[in-house]
Amino acid sequence: MPFEKFDRSRLKLRPLAERKSDLTRSVFVYPENPYETNSHPALPAVAERIQAARRKKSAVILMLGAHVLRRGMAPLLIDLMKRGLVTHIALNGAGAIHD
């Protein structure tokens, strides 16, 4: 059975200023103040592999779900990109919703 064509006339667009969010800036994690208690034991090995790849001019691609953004990690991802440690980020479809 074919899908019914989407009726855009029923779409209600509102300015971002009118949209409510249950998140605040307090959830963001910044590079100068990262979580210490939530560090995964594999993190040092992953960090070394990323650094080794970049020393060889290899691409580093992070693939993640939107929950990473929802938990406030966007500033850390931005920092990794600015420093050239991450060359690409791949998100699932919900990534556009959470950041």
Order of alpha helices (4+ residues) and beta strands (2+ residues): alpha-beta-alpha-alpha-beta-alpha
